[in-house]
Amino acid sequence: MIEQFKRKTVHAAQILAPVLYETPLTWSAPLSDAIGGTVYIKQENLQRTRTCKARSAYYMLSMLDEAERRHVVTVSTGNNGVSMSWAMAELGIPGTVFLPHTVVPHKVAAIEQHPVTIIREGEDIVDAEIVARTYAKAHGYTFRSPYNEWGAMIAQATIAREIFAQLDAVGAQADSVVVPVGGGGLIAGIAAWLLDDGRAVELIGAQPEKSPVMALSVQAGHILEMPSEPTLSDATAGGIEQGAITFPYCRDHVSDYAILSEREIRDAMLLLDRDHGIVVEGSGALSVATVLKHRARFRGKTVVLLACGANVDPSLLQRLRDAG
């Protein structure tokens, strides 16, 4: 798969170009000063559906044949559901989205804006995914995972393609790229693209300490089954399907993982809001929280931080501002 990955990513970018945005790569003076280096933010918070999941959702659905488009089933902690329901509406594909009961209400409301069926199941995305796969098989429907799919990895790799083209345009070279991690589709896609492109770049994954499933699984050498607690980074929360294709990439090709506290995530959200006018959800702030926590590690380096999503409840953001 690696040998063809970059070519497939180019093809995915061509499919996505008419419907999605090439999101900006924004230089951050405050964060650059904070680490004594150069920091850029890749603003996927400005993508369609306000999340990078728009890339994987639209690409995966666009690659289905006529029979597969009869009905699509997926599962989500929120952002994949928002993006898949949007892509289903765009492509005229009926679908069902399974959600664990822990999905926050404002993301459920965003999914409900499109004509899909929503089924609530379990307390973790792994529980919901087991039921969703069984449901799809029983009805002869097509199932697509938010992360455990080659198509998801390929589509998310278009972000890496954009980042390095944008850096090349300003004559910059990245030393490190920091990426939020849930099931690993995003960072695994970026890792595969870097491998195929031959770039020696430090790739760091970021997770909340209340759901560090991938980081601890990599440390253990196998996928762990462990509970997740409620976190500001709800988009990265939950378990990982056993046998996930993302795991070998996260284990073998990610340099390191940072685990962030709720306070560190909150502070990063507020910094982006206050100093940049950038609104992100908790998952979108994980990369910023990482460089602020590990400033010495990034001193003198050029670092790209992926802000992956902005589907934050406005009332939550206001509460965080008020608490200061």
C-alpha positions as CSV (number, residue, x, y, z in Angstrom):
1,M,0.0,0.0,0.0
2,I,2.9,2.4,0.8
3,E,4.2,2.3,-2.7
4,Q,0.9,3.6,-4.1
5,F,-0.1,5.9,-1.2
6,K,1.2,9.2,-2.6
7,R,-0.4,8.6,-6.0
8,K,-3.7,7.7,-4.3
9,T,-3.4,10.9,-2.2
10,V,-3.0,13.0,-5.4
11,H,-6.1,11.4,-6.8
12,A,-8.0,12.0,-3.6
13,A,-7.0,15.7,-3.7
14,Q,-8.3,16.0,-7.2
15,I,-11.7,14.6,-6.1
16,L,-11.9,16.9,-3.1
17,A,-10.7,20.1,-4.8
18,P,-14.1,21.1,-6.3
19,V,-16.0,20.7,-3.0
20,L,-13.6,21.3,-0.1
21,Y,-11.2,24.1,0.8
22,E,-7.4,24.3,0.8
23,T,-7.2,25.5,4.4
24,P,-4.7,28.2,5.4
25,L,-1.4,27.5,7.0
26,T,-1.1,30.4,9.4
27,W,2.1,31.7,11.1
28,S,1.6,32.3,14.8
29,A,3.6,35.1,16.4
30,P,2.5,34.3,20.0
31,L,3.3,30.6,19.7
32,S,6.5,31.2,17.9
33,D,7.6,33.6,20.7
34,A,6.5,31.1,23.3
35,I,8.8,28.3,22.0
36,G,11.6,30.4,20.6
37,G,11.0,28.9,17.2
38,T,8.6,29.1,14.2
39,V,5.0,27.8,14.6
40,Y,2.4,27.4,11.8
41,I,-1.2,26.4,12.4
42,K,-2.9,24.3,9.7
43,Q,-6.5,25.5,10.0
44,E,-8.7,22.6,9.3
45,N,-11.1,24.4,11.7
46,L,-12.1,26.4,8.6
47,Q,-12.8,23.3,6.5
48,R,-16.3,22.4,5.3
49,T,-18.3,21.0,8.3
50,R,-15.7,22.7,10.5
51,T,-13.6,19.6,10.7
52,C,-10.9,17.6,8.8
53,K,-13.4,14.7,8.7
54,A,-15.0,16.3,5.7
55,R,-12.1,15.1,3.6
56,S,-12.5,11.4,4.6
57,A,-16.3,11.5,4.5
58,Y,-16.6,12.9,1.0
59,Y,-13.7,10.9,-0.5
60,M,-14.9,7.5,0.9
61,L,-18.5,8.1,-0.3
62,S,-17.4,9.3,-3.7
63,M,-15.5,6.1,-4.2
64,L,-18.5,3.8,-3.7
65,D,-20.1,2.1,-6.7
66,E,-23.8,2.3,-7.4
67,A,-24.7,-0.8,-5.4
68,E,-22.7,0.4,-2.4
69,R,-24.5,3.8,-2.5
70,R,-27.8,2.2,-1.7
71,H,-27.4,2.9,2.0
72,V,-24.3,3.7,4.0
73,V,-23.8,3.1,7.8
74,T,-21.2,4.8,9.8
75,V,-20.3,5.5,13.5
76,S,-19.1,8.6,15.2
77,T,-18.2,10.5,18.3
78,G,-19.6,13.6,16.5
79,N,-17.4,15.1,13.8
80,N,-17.4,12.1,11.5
81,G,-21.2,12.0,11.8
82,V,-21.4,15.7,11.0
83,S,-19.2,15.2,7.9
84,M,-20.7,12.0,6.7
85,S,-24.3,13.3,6.9
86,W,-23.2,16.4,4.9
87,A,-21.4,14.2,2.3
88,M,-24.4,11.9,2.1
89,A,-26.6,14.9,1.4
90,E,-24.1,16.2,-1.2
91,L,-23.9,12.9,-3.0
92,G,-27.6,11.8,-2.6
93,I,-26.7,8.8,-0.5
94,P,-29.1,7.7,2.2
95,G,-27.5,6.7,5.5
96,T,-27.5,5.8,9.2
97,V,-25.2,7.2,11.8
98,F,-24.6,5.3,15.0
99,L,-23.6,7.4,18.0
100,P,-22.6,6.4,21.5
101,H,-24.7,8.1,24.1
102,T,-21.8,10.2,25.2
103,V,-21.9,12.4,22.0
104,V,-22.4,16.0,23.0
105,P,-25.8,17.5,22.0
106,H,-24.6,20.3,19.7
107,K,-22.9,17.7,17.5
108,V,-26.1,15.6,17.4
109,A,-28.0,18.7,16.4
110,A,-25.5,19.3,13.6
111,I,-25.9,15.8,12.3
112,E,-29.7,16.2,12.4
113,Q,-29.5,19.1,9.9
114,H,-29.2,16.4,7.2
115,P,-31.7,13.7,6.3
116,V,-30.0,10.7,8.0
117,T,-31.1,8.2,10.5
118,I,-29.4,8.4,13.9
119,I,-29.2,5.5,16.3
120,R,-27.7,5.8,19.8
121,E,-25.8,2.8,21.0
122,G,-23.4,2.2,23.9
123,E,-21.1,4.5,25.9
124,D,-18.0,4.2,23.7
125,I,-17.4,4.4,19.9
126,V,-16.1,0.8,19.9
127,D,-19.4,-0.5,21.3
128,A,-21.4,1.6,18.8
129,E,-19.2,0.3,16.0
130,I,-19.7,-3.3,16.8
131,V,-23.5,-2.8,16.6
132,A,-23.2,-0.6,13.5
133,R,-21.3,-3.2,11.6
134,T,-23.8,-5.9,12.6
135,Y,-26.7,-3.7,11.5
136,A,-25.1,-2.9,8.1
137,K,-24.4,-6.6,7.4
138,A,-27.9,-7.7,8.4
139,H,-29.4,-5.1,6.0
140,G,-26.9,-5.5,3.2
141,Y,-25.8,-1.9,3.7
142,T,-22.3,-0.5,3.2
143,F,-20.3,0.3,6.4
144,R,-17.6,2.9,6.6
145,S,-15.5,3.5,9.7
146,P,-14.4,7.0,10.6
147,Y,-10.7,5.9,10.8
148,N,-10.2,2.2,10.1
149,E,-10.4,2.5,6.3
150,W,-7.6,3.0,3.7
151,G,-9.9,5.6,2.2
152,A,-10.0,7.6,5.4
153,M,-6.2,7.5,5.7
154,I,-5.7,8.5,2.0
155,A,-8.1,11.4,2.3
156,Q,-6.5,12.7,5.5
157,A,-3.1,12.5,3.9
158,T,-4.2,15.3,1.5
159,I,-3.7,17.6,4.5
160,A,0.0,16.7,4.6
161,R,0.2,17.3,0.9
162,E,-1.2,20.8,1.4
163,I,1.0,21.6,4.4
164,F,4.3,20.8,2.6
165,A,3.2,22.6,-0.6
166,Q,2.3,25.6,1.5
167,L,5.7,25.5,3.3
168,D,7.5,25.1,0.1
169,A,5.8,28.2,-1.3
170,V,7.3,30.3,1.6
171,G,10.7,28.6,1.5
172,A,10.2,26.9,4.9
173,Q,10.9,23.4,6.1
174,A,9.1,21.6,9.0
175,D,11.0,19.9,11.7
176,S,7.9,18.6,13.5
177,V,4.2,18.1,12.8
178,V,1.9,17.7,15.8
179,V,-1.4,15.9,15.2
180,P,-4.5,15.2,17.4
181,V,-5.1,11.4,17.7
182,G,-8.2,9.4,18.3
183,G,-8.5,6.2,16.3
184,G,-5.5,7.2,14.2
185,G,-6.9,7.7,10.7
186,L,-5.6,11.3,10.5
187,I,-2.0,10.7,11.9
188,A,-1.7,7.4,10.1
189,G,-2.5,9.0,6.8
190,I,0.0,11.7,7.4
191,A,2.6,9.2,8.5
192,A,2.1,7.1,5.3
193,W,2.3,10.2,3.1
194,L,5.6,11.3,4.8
195,L,7.0,7.8,4.3
196,D,6.1,7.7,0.6
197,D,7.4,11.3,0.1
198,G,10.7,10.5,1.8
199,R,10.5,13.4,4.3
200,A,12.4,13.1,7.6
201,V,9.9,15.0,9.8
202,E,9.2,14.3,13.5
203,L,5.6,13.3,13.8
204,I,4.0,13.7,17.2
205,G,0.5,12.6,18.3
206,A,-1.5,14.4,20.9
207,Q,-4.2,12.9,23.1
208,P,-6.2,13.9,26.2
209,E,-5.2,12.2,29.5
210,K,-8.8,11.1,30.0
211,S,-8.7,9.1,26.8
212,P,-5.1,8.2,25.8
213,V,-6.0,4.9,24.2
214,M,-3.7,5.0,21.2
215,A,-0.7,6.4,23.1
216,L,-0.9,3.7,25.8
217,S,-1.7,1.0,23.2
218,V,1.5,1.9,21.3
219,Q,3.4,1.8,24.6
220,A,2.0,-1.7,25.3
221,G,2.6,-2.9,21.8
222,H,-1.0,-3.9,21.2
223,I,-4.5,-2.3,21.2
224,L,-5.8,-1.9,24.7
225,E,-9.4,-2.1,25.8
226,M,-9.8,0.6,28.4
227,P,-12.5,3.1,29.5
228,S,-12.4,6.7,28.5
229,E,-13.6,9.6,30.7
230,P,-15.4,12.7,29.5
231,T,-13.0,15.2,28.0
232,L,-13.0,18.6,26.2
233,S,-11.4,16.6,23.4
234,D,-14.5,14.5,22.8
235,A,-13.7,14.1,19.1
236,T,-10.6,12.0,19.9
237,A,-12.2,10.1,22.8
238,G,-13.0,6.4,22.9
239,G,-11.5,3.0,22.1
240,I,-9.9,1.6,19.0
241,E,-11.2,-1.4,17.0
242,Q,-9.0,-4.5,17.4
243,G,-7.0,-5.1,14.2
244,A,-7.3,-1.4,13.1
245,I,-5.1,-0.7,10.1
246,T,-4.1,2.6,11.7
247,F,-2.3,0.9,14.6
248,P,0.9,-0.2,12.9
249,Y,1.4,3.3,11.5
250,C,0.8,4.9,14.9
251,R,3.2,2.4,16.5
252,D,6.0,2.4,14.0
253,H,5.9,5.8,12.3
254,V,4.9,8.3,15.0
255,S,7.9,9.7,16.8
256,D,6.2,10.3,20.2
257,Y,2.9,11.0,21.9
258,A,2.0,13.9,24.2
259,I,-0.8,13.4,26.8
260,L,-2.6,16.6,27.9
261,S,-4.6,17.5,30.9
262,E,-8.0,19.1,30.7
263,R,-6.6,22.4,32.0
264,E,-3.9,22.3,29.3
265,I,-6.5,21.7,26.6
266,R,-8.7,24.5,28.0
267,D,-5.8,26.9,28.1
268,A,-4.9,26.2,24.5
269,M,-8.5,26.7,23.4
270,L,-8.5,30.1,25.2
271,L,-5.1,31.1,23.8
272,L,-6.3,30.5,20.2
273,D,-9.5,32.3,20.9
274,R,-7.9,35.3,22.6
275,D,-4.6,35.7,20.6
276,H,-5.7,34.5,17.1
277,G,-9.5,34.8,17.0
278,I,-9.4,31.1,16.2
279,V,-12.3,29.0,17.6
280,V,-11.6,25.3,18.0
281,E,-13.0,22.4,20.0
282,G,-10.9,20.5,22.5
283,S,-9.4,18.2,19.9
284,G,-8.5,21.1,17.7
285,A,-6.4,22.6,20.6
286,L,-4.4,19.4,21.4
287,S,-1.5,20.3,19.2
288,V,-1.3,23.8,20.6
289,A,-1.4,22.4,24.1
290,T,1.5,20.1,23.2
291,V,3.9,22.8,22.2
292,L,3.0,24.9,25.2
293,K,3.6,22.0,27.5
294,H,6.9,20.9,25.9
295,R,8.4,24.3,24.9
296,A,12.0,23.2,25.4
297,R,11.6,20.3,23.0
298,F,10.5,22.6,20.2
299,R,12.9,25.5,20.8
300,G,14.5,26.7,17.6
301,K,12.4,24.4,15.4
302,T,9.8,24.9,12.8
303,V,6.6,23.3,13.9
304,V,3.2,22.7,12.2
305,L,0.2,22.3,14.5
306,L,-2.9,20.7,13.1
307,A,-6.1,22.4,14.3
308,C,-8.5,19.6,13.3
309,G,-11.9,20.9,14.2
310,A,-14.1,23.8,15.4
311,N,-17.5,22.1,16.3
312,V,-17.5,23.5,19.8
313,D,-20.6,24.3,21.7
314,P,-20.7,28.2,21.9
315,S,-22.1,28.0,25.5
316,L,-19.1,25.8,26.5
317,L,-16.6,28.2,25.0
318,Q,-18.3,31.1,26.8
319,R,-18.1,29.2,30.1
320,L,-14.4,28.6,29.5
321,R,-13.9,32.3,28.8
322,D,-15.8,33.3,31.9
323,A,-13.8,30.9,34.1
324,G,-10.7,32.3,32.5
